[in-house]
């Protein structure tokens, strides 16, 4: 059980340090899909 708790704490620390990078990648992905969709609708 202690190993599971330590693993969760480690993942939580990584999430705290890198959440802005995840948000950055998600924003770029959504923008690319939105641009592709708009391009297919308008052309």
Biopython code that builds the backbone (N, CA, C, O; Angstrom):
import numpy as np
from Bio.PDB.StructureBuilder import StructureBuilder

atoms = [
    (1, "UNK", "N", (0.830, -1.197, 0.000)),
    (1, "UNK", "CA", (0.000, 0.000, 0.000)),
    (1, "UNK", "C", (0.869, 1.253, 0.000)),
    (1, "UNK", "O", (0.534, 2.254, -0.634)),
    (2, "UNK", "N", (1.970, 1.188, 0.705)),
    (2, "UNK", "CA", (2.882, 2.336, 0.774)),
    (2, "UNK", "C", (3.459, 2.649, -0.611)),
    (2, "UNK", "O", (3.656, 3.813, -0.959)),
    (3, "UNK", "N", (3.727, 1.604, -1.392)),
    (3, "UNK", "CA", (4.256, 1.808, -2.742)),
    (3, "UNK", "C", (3.243, 2.524, -3.618)),
    (3, "UNK", "O", (3.610, 3.397, -4.404)),
    (4, "UNK", "N", (1.985, 2.168, -3.491)),
    (4, "UNK", "CA", (0.929, 2.811, -4.276)),
    (4, "UNK", "C", (0.821, 4.289, -3.905)),
    (4, "UNK", "O", (0.689, 5.147, -4.777)),
    (5, "UNK", "N", (0.876, 4.576, -2.612)),
    (5, "UNK", "CA", (0.780, 5.962, -2.155)),
    (5, "UNK", "C", (1.976, 6.766, -2.661)),
    (5, "UNK", "O", (1.810, 7.893, -3.126)),
    (6, "UNK", "N", (3.169, 6.202, -2.576)),
    (6, "UNK", "CA", (4.359, 6.913, -3.057)),
    (6, "UNK", "C", (4.302, 7.132, -4.568)),
    (6, "UNK", "O", (4.697, 8.186, -5.066)),
    (7, "UNK", "N", (3.811, 6.133, -5.288)),
    (7, "UNK", "CA", (3.672, 6.290, -6.734)),
    (7, "UNK", "C", (2.679, 7.379, -7.082)),
    (7, "UNK", "O", (2.908, 8.166, -8.001)),
    (8, "UNK", "N", (1.566, 7.428, -6.344)),
    (8, "UNK", "CA", (0.568, 8.470, -6.584)),
    (8, "UNK", "C", (1.135, 9.853, -6.267)),
    (8, "UNK", "O", (0.883, 10.814, -6.993)),
    (9, "UNK", "N", (1.899, 9.946, -5.185)),
    (9, "UNK", "CA", (2.509, 11.226, -4.822)),
    (9, "UNK", "C", (3.498, 11.672, -5.891)),
    (9, "UNK", "O", (3.585, 12.862, -6.196)),
    (10, "UNK", "N", (4.247, 10.725, -6.466)),
    (10, "UNK", "CA", (5.192, 11.051, -7.522)),
    (10, "UNK", "C", (4.476, 11.546, -8.772)),
    (10, "UNK", "O", (4.905, 12.519, -9.392)),
    (11, "UNK", "N", (3.380, 10.873, -9.146)),
    (11, "UNK", "CA", (2.606, 11.312, -10.306)),
    (11, "UNK", "C", (1.975, 12.673, -10.058)),
    (11, "UNK", "O", (1.908, 13.509, -10.960)),
    (12, "UNK", "N", (1.518, 12.888, -8.843)),
    (12, "UNK", "CA", (0.914, 14.176, -8.508)),
    (12, "UNK", "C", (1.948, 15.299, -8.592)),
    (12, "UNK", "O", (1.639, 16.400, -9.048)),
    (13, "UNK", "N", (3.164, 15.019, -8.156)),
    (13, "UNK", "CA", (4.235, 16.015, -8.249)),
    (13, "UNK", "C", (4.545, 16.329, -9.716)),
    (13, "UNK", "O", (4.713, 17.492, -10.081)),
    (14, "UNK", "N", (4.620, 15.291, -10.554)),
    (14, "UNK", "CA", (4.855, 15.520, -11.980)),
    (14, "UNK", "C", (3.732, 16.338, -12.592)),
    (14, "UNK", "O", (3.984, 17.222, -13.411)),
    (15, "UNK", "N", (2.488, 16.051, -12.202)),
    (15, "UNK", "CA", (1.356, 16.817, -12.719)),
    (15, "UNK", "C", (1.456, 18.273, -12.280)),
    (15, "UNK", "O", (1.211, 19.177, -13.078)),
    (16, "UNK", "N", (1.809, 18.507, -11.028)),
    (16, "UNK", "CA", (1.941, 19.882, -10.533)),
    (16, "UNK", "C", (3.027, 20.649, -11.286)),
    (16, "UNK", "O", (2.890, 21.848, -11.526)),
    (17, "UNK", "N", (4.091, 19.967, -11.653)),
    (17, "UNK", "CA", (5.190, 20.642, -12.336)),
    (17, "UNK", "C", (4.906, 20.858, -13.820)),
    (17, "UNK", "O", (5.428, 21.802, -14.412)),
    (18, "UNK", "N", (4.091, 20.003, -14.430)),
    (18, "UNK", "CA", (3.953, 20.014, -15.886)),
    (18, "UNK", "C", (2.539, 20.297, -16.368)),
    (18, "UNK", "O", (2.261, 20.082, -17.547)),
    (19, "UNK", "N", (1.633, 20.766, -15.522)),
    (19, "UNK", "CA", (0.253, 20.966, -15.976)),
    (19, "UNK", "C", (0.167, 22.045, -17.043)),
    (19, "UNK", "O", (-0.701, 21.981, -17.914)),
    (20, "UNK", "N", (1.052, 23.034, -16.991)),
    (20, "UNK", "CA", (1.023, 24.094, -17.997)),
    (20, "UNK", "C", (1.437, 23.570, -19.363)),
    (20, "UNK", "O", (0.926, 24.037, -20.381)),
    (21, "UNK", "N", (2.348, 22.613, -19.405)),
    (21, "UNK", "CA", (2.741, 22.019, -20.685)),
    (21, "UNK", "C", (1.606, 21.192, -21.266)),
    (21, "UNK", "O", (1.393, 21.193, -22.478)),
    (22, "UNK", "N", (0.884, 20.491, -20.416)),
    (22, "UNK", "CA", (-0.273, 19.722, -20.890)),
    (22, "UNK", "C", (-1.323, 20.668, -21.456)),
    (22, "UNK", "O", (-1.906, 20.395, -22.505)),
    (23, "UNK", "N", (-1.564, 21.771, -20.770)),
    (23, "UNK", "CA", (-2.525, 22.761, -21.250)),
    (23, "UNK", "C", (-2.063, 23.361, -22.572)),
    (23, "UNK", "O", (-2.883, 23.583, -23.463)),
    (24, "UNK", "N", (-0.789, 23.625, -22.717)),
    (24, "UNK", "CA", (-0.218, 24.175, -23.940)),
    (24, "UNK", "C", (-0.433, 23.206, -25.109)),
    (24, "UNK", "O", (-0.871, 23.619, -26.183)),
    (25, "UNK", "N", (-0.129, 21.932, -24.906)),
    (25, "UNK", "CA", (-0.317, 20.947, -25.962)),
    (25, "UNK", "C", (-1.795, 20.769, -26.301)),
    (25, "UNK", "O", (-2.146, 20.622, -27.472)),
    (26, "UNK", "N", (-2.658, 20.782, -25.295)),
    (26, "UNK", "CA", (-4.094, 20.656, -25.548)),
    (26, "UNK", "C", (-4.611, 21.845, -26.340)),
    (26, "UNK", "O", (-5.442, 21.672, -27.232)),
    (27, "UNK", "N", (-4.140, 23.046, -26.037)),
    (27, "UNK", "CA", (-4.558, 24.242, -26.757)),
    (27, "UNK", "C", (-4.134, 24.170, -28.216)),
    (27, "UNK", "O", (-4.923, 24.494, -29.104)),
    (28, "UNK", "N", (-2.908, 23.751, -28.475)),
    (28, "UNK", "CA", (-2.434, 23.623, -29.854)),
    (28, "UNK", "C", (-3.241, 22.570, -30.603)),
    (28, "UNK", "O", (-3.604, 22.778, -31.761)),
    (29, "UNK", "N", (-3.524, 21.453, -29.960)),
    (29, "UNK", "CA", (-4.295, 20.393, -30.597)),
    (29, "UNK", "C", (-5.696, 20.867, -30.953)),
    (29, "UNK", "O", (-6.172, 20.625, -32.062)),
    (30, "UNK", "N", (-6.357, 21.538, -30.021)),
    (30, "UNK", "CA", (-7.702, 22.055, -30.290)),
    (30, "UNK", "C", (-7.662, 23.094, -31.408)),
    (30, "UNK", "O", (-8.547, 23.112, -32.264)),
    (31, "UNK", "N", (-6.657, 23.952, -31.412)),
    (31, "UNK", "CA", (-6.545, 24.970, -32.459)),
    (31, "UNK", "C", (-6.334, 24.325, -33.825)),
    (31, "UNK", "O", (-6.913, 24.781, -34.811)),
    (32, "UNK", "N", (-5.522, 23.278, -33.905)),
    (32, "UNK", "CA", (-5.305, 22.598, -35.178)),
    (32, "UNK", "C", (-6.583, 21.933, -35.681)),
    (32, "UNK", "O", (-6.906, 22.022, -36.866)),
    (33, "UNK", "N", (-7.301, 21.273, -34.793)),
    (33, "UNK", "CA", (-8.563, 20.655, -35.198)),
    (33, "UNK", "C", (-9.591, 21.697, -35.604)),
    (33, "UNK", "O", (-10.312, 21.510, -36.584)),
    (34, "UNK", "N", (-9.666, 22.791, -34.861)),
    (34, "UNK", "CA", (-10.617, 23.856, -35.209)),
    (34, "UNK", "C", (-10.249, 24.483, -36.546)),
    (34, "UNK", "O", (-11.136, 24.770, -37.349)),
    (35, "UNK", "N", (-8.975, 24.701, -36.801)),
    (35, "UNK", "CA", (-8.542, 25.246, -38.080)),
    (35, "UNK", "C", (-8.839, 24.303, -39.226)),
    (35, "UNK", "O", (-9.269, 24.737, -40.294)),
    (36, "UNK", "N", (-8.617, 23.029, -39.017)),
    (36, "UNK", "CA", (-8.944, 22.034, -40.044)),
    (36, "UNK", "C", (-10.429, 21.975, -40.321)),
    (36, "UNK", "O", (-10.847, 21.865, -41.473)),
    (37, "UNK", "N", (-11.223, 22.048, -39.281)),
    (37, "UNK", "CA", (-12.665, 22.010, -39.455)),
    (37, "UNK", "C", (-13.159, 23.271, -40.189)),
    (37, "UNK", "O", (-13.973, 23.185, -41.109)),
    (38, "UNK", "N", (-12.660, 24.425, -39.772)),
    (38, "UNK", "CA", (-13.054, 25.665, -40.457)),
    (38, "UNK", "C", (-12.619, 25.667, -41.915)),
    (38, "UNK", "O", (-13.356, 26.128, -42.786)),
    (39, "UNK", "N", (-11.428, 25.156, -42.180)),
    (39, "UNK", "CA", (-10.946, 25.065, -43.547)),
    (39, "UNK", "C", (-11.810, 24.162, -44.404)),
    (39, "UNK", "O", (-12.045, 24.460, -45.575)),
    (40, "UNK", "N", (-12.286, 23.066, -43.839)),
    (40, "UNK", "CA", (-13.127, 22.156, -44.621)),
    (40, "UNK", "C", (-14.535, 22.717, -44.810)),
    (40, "UNK", "O", (-15.184, 22.420, -45.814)),
    (41, "UNK", "N", (-15.014, 23.517, -43.871)),
    (41, "UNK", "CA", (-16.351, 24.098, -43.995)),
    (41, "UNK", "C", (-16.343, 25.268, -44.987)),
    (41, "UNK", "O", (-17.278, 25.417, -45.774)),
    (42, "UNK", "N", (-15.316, 26.077, -44.952)),
    (42, "UNK", "CA", (-15.287, 27.286, -45.783)),
    (42, "UNK", "C", (-14.820, 27.013, -47.212)),
    (42, "UNK", "O", (-15.122, 27.791, -48.118)),
    (43, "UNK", "N", (-14.086, 25.917, -47.425)),
    (43, "UNK", "CA", (-13.584, 25.648, -48.778)),
    (43, "UNK", "C", (-14.388, 24.621, -49.495)),
    (43, "UNK", "O", (-14.086, 24.291, -50.642)),
]
sb = StructureBuilder()
sb.init_structure("model")
sb.init_model(0)
sb.init_chain("A")
sb.init_seg("    ")
for serial, (resi, resn, name, xyz) in enumerate(atoms, 1):
    if name == "N":
        sb.init_residue(resn, " ", resi, " ")
    sb.init_atom(name, np.array(xyz, "f"), 0.0, 1.0, " ", f" {name:<3s}", serial, name[0])
structure = sb.get_structure()
